[in-house]
Amino acid sequence: MGKAVAFLLAVIGAIVVVGWVVHAIIGPLFYLALIVALVGGGIYLYGKAKKSLAPGTRTQRRIEAAQKTYRMRNR
């Protein structure tokens, strides 16, 4: 009976140690992946915004027309 309890405690201890080691290795990788996803998303959104305001787009023409109207009104 004593050997079975010792073996059971050894198995539980091994599981805890392996879990701790895996968590210590995978934890930083998770945060690294999160940072990469955030930076990639930011670059994607920046590119979309820059492209939408490029010369010749409808949004850019509207901005230029509004600026022209504002300048003409405030002479």
PyMOL commands that set and color helices and strands:
alter all, ss='L'
color gray80, all
select helices_A, chain A and resi 2-52+58-73
alter helices_A, ss='H'
color red, helices_A
deselect
rebuild
show_as cartoon
